[in-house]
Amino acid sequence: MESSRSGDARVTDDRRSRAVTLYLLGAGLPYPKLSPESVREAFEPAEAERLLSYAETVVAEMNTFEADWTTQNLQAATRAYQDAARARHPELDESAVDALGRAYSFWWR
């Protein structure tokens, strides 16, 4: 497992982070679109399927996040979701958390 240490001392998993980012933004479009083929193209077959399953699970968790729409607008809800994703998945780097936030914001707009 490749990992890196960011300025906030979190240890991230580069492959999982890349898989999440590719799954959400790998279609090459200006908006998020699920792209399992981007994950499959980036990794060897066995690893690709494992990482795709991981990415699907992380993205599916987005549906369980409950924003307080009575006190939050979309921007605040997106930041709250990203904070929750960071806490739940400290292995993800900021690029992956950003991709999750972009997807959350786009799908809730």
MARGU-562658 format. One line per 2 residues: for each residue x, y, z of C-alpha. Coordinates in Angstrom, 2 decimals. Layout:
N
X Y Z  ...
# end
This chain:
109
0.00 0.00 0.00  1.38 3.37 -1.00
0.68 6.15 1.41  1.73 9.67 2.06
1.75 11.96 5.04  0.08 15.32 4.62
0.67 18.50 6.61  -2.06 17.57 9.10
-0.29 14.27 9.92  -2.99 12.12 8.31
-1.74 9.00 6.57  -3.45 8.64 3.22
-3.76 5.72 0.85  -2.82 6.92 -2.63
-4.46 4.03 -4.47  -7.79 4.27 -2.66
-7.75 8.03 -3.05  -7.04 7.75 -6.76
-9.79 5.14 -7.19  -12.39 7.40 -5.53
-11.29 10.38 -7.61  -11.34 8.39 -10.86
-14.69 6.82 -10.01  -16.27 10.25 -9.57
-14.37 12.43 -12.03  -12.62 10.04 -14.41
-15.11 10.31 -17.25  -13.42 13.52 -18.38
-16.59 15.56 -18.08  -16.88 18.99 -16.42
-19.26 17.48 -13.85  -19.15 14.33 -11.68
-20.27 11.10 -13.32  -19.69 7.62 -11.97
-16.99 6.02 -14.07  -16.17 2.44 -13.09
-14.35 2.03 -16.39  -11.85 4.73 -15.36
-10.93 2.72 -12.27  -10.67 -0.50 -14.30
-8.38 1.18 -16.84  -6.05 2.61 -14.17
-5.28 -0.56 -12.20  -4.55 -4.22 -12.77
-7.79 -6.27 -12.99  -7.84 -7.84 -9.51
-6.82 -4.63 -7.78  -9.21 -2.60 -9.93
-12.20 -4.65 -8.80  -11.18 -4.36 -5.14
-10.65 -0.60 -5.44  -13.86 -0.15 -7.42
-15.80 -1.92 -4.69  -14.18 0.39 -2.13
-15.00 3.52 -4.18  -18.61 2.40 -4.66
-18.96 1.88 -0.91  -17.53 5.31 -0.08
-19.81 7.02 -2.61  -22.86 5.05 -1.42
-22.20 6.36 2.11  -22.89 9.83 0.72
-26.58 8.91 0.72  -26.50 8.36 4.47
-25.24 11.87 5.25  -28.04 14.02 6.61
-27.60 17.72 6.03  -29.64 20.12 8.12
-31.35 21.96 5.29  -33.14 24.20 7.79
-29.84 25.81 8.81  -27.45 24.99 5.93
-27.32 26.05 2.33  -25.71 23.82 -0.31
-22.24 25.25 0.25  -22.38 24.71 4.03
-23.88 21.23 3.64  -21.12 20.31 1.18
-18.43 21.45 3.64  -20.13 19.49 6.43
-20.27 16.41 4.21  -16.59 16.76 3.34
-15.71 17.08 7.04  -17.72 13.91 7.74
-16.04 12.08 4.84  -12.58 13.12 6.14
-13.42 11.82 9.61  -14.90 8.58 8.35
-12.16 7.96 5.76  -8.88 9.44 7.00
-7.12 7.31 4.38  -8.43 9.59 1.61
-6.33 12.51 0.44  -7.69 15.99 -0.20
-8.16 15.32 -3.93  -10.51 12.45 -3.14
-12.38 14.48 -0.50  -12.66 17.32 -3.02
-14.09 14.90 -5.61  -16.61 13.65 -3.05
-17.58 17.24 -2.26  -17.98 18.11 -5.93
-20.22 15.10 -6.44  -22.27 15.84 -3.33
-22.78 19.45 -4.36  -23.60 18.59 -7.97
-26.07 15.85 -7.06  -27.84 18.00 -4.46
-27.99 21.20 -6.54
# end
